[in-house]
Amino acid sequence: MSDNDAKPKYKRWYDHDPLLAEVLETLRGFQEELHQQSQIFLDKIVAEVGEEAIDKFYTKVQTDLGENFGRRWYDEDPVVSKAVELLRVVPPDVQRKAAESFLKGLKAQGISLPKKS
């Protein structure tokens, strides 16, 4: 087995789960609504681990990415960027639950998401 065989074949970190990929791609078009849902998600995480821990984590992400930080669509909004970065590092089952929660939150705001074809 070569080294290439052992590497994931996903282009983006969220491509491993079709629902997660669909949610992130859909949310890309709902910047204002995504900000609101991201804030709710962040508030829940801050209540669990504290704001200082979140800020340290996010600073580390920015440092690690260096000049690449800001190139991703979700880096345009610091609240959304923090939420997506946290989502990126949690286990897949938590990612899926968060994705479902984001969708429910958008629907609760009366936002109709495009139907899958």
N, C-alpha and C positions, 0 to 999 in steps of 0.2 A: 504494500500500500504506500503510495507516495504522500508527501506532505499535503499536496493539493486535495487529496481524497478526504483528509481529516478536517479540512476547513469547511465551515458552513457555506452553503451556496446562496445565501441571502445577500442582497445588495444593501439593504438598510436594516438596522437593528430590529425593526418592528415587522419585518416581512415573514417571520417565522409563524405568525398567527394571522390568518386571513381577516378575521374580525378586527384585530388591532390595526392592521394595515389599512383596511377600509375606513375605520374610524379616523385615523390620522390624516388620510388623504381627503376625506370628507370635511373634516374640521378645518383643513387648510383654507377653505372658502368661507369660513364663519369666524373671522378674526375677533370681532367684538364679543360674540357669544362664547367663543372659546376662552377668551380672557375671563369672563365671568365664571365659567365652569372650572377653569384652572385655579382661580382664586379660592373657590370652595374646596377643591382638592388639596391645595396648599395649606389652607386653614386646618383641615383635618390632620394633615401630616405634622404641621407645626404643633398642634395640640398633643400629638403623640411623642415627638422627639425634640421639640423646641426650635425656636427661630434661629438661634445661634448655630445649631447643627446644620440646618438647611443652608444658611448663608455660607458656612465653611465649605460644605459640599459644592455649592454652586461656584464659589470662588475657585475651588480646585478644578472643576470642569472647565471654567474659562481659561485657567492657566494651562491645563493639559491640552486644550484645543489650540491655544495660541492664536496665530493669525487666521486659523480656520474658523474661529468662533465668529458668528454673525453671518455665515454663509448659508445656513439652513433657514428655511422659511419660518420656523418657530422661534428663531433667535431674535426676531424683530421686536418681540414683546417680552420683557423680562419675566413677567408672571407666567406666561405660556411656556417660555423657555425653561424656567425652573420646574414647572409641572411635568413637562415632557422629559427632562433629564431625570427626574425622580422616577417617572414611569419606566424609563429605559433600564434602570438598575434593579427594579424589584423583580421578584420571581414571576414567571409566565402566568400563573393562576391569578396573581394580583393584577398583572397587566390587563388580563381579560376582564376581571371585575371592574377595574377602573374604566376600561373602554365602554363597557355596558353602562356604567354610571354616567359617563359623559353623554352617551346617546340619550339616556333617560332625561338627563338635565336639559338637553337641547329640546327634546320633545315637550317637556314641561313648559318651556318658554314659547311653545307654539311654532317651533321651527320644523318645517317638513324637510326631511332628508331625501335625497334622490333614491329611488328604488333600484335594487340591483337588477341588471339585465340578465 
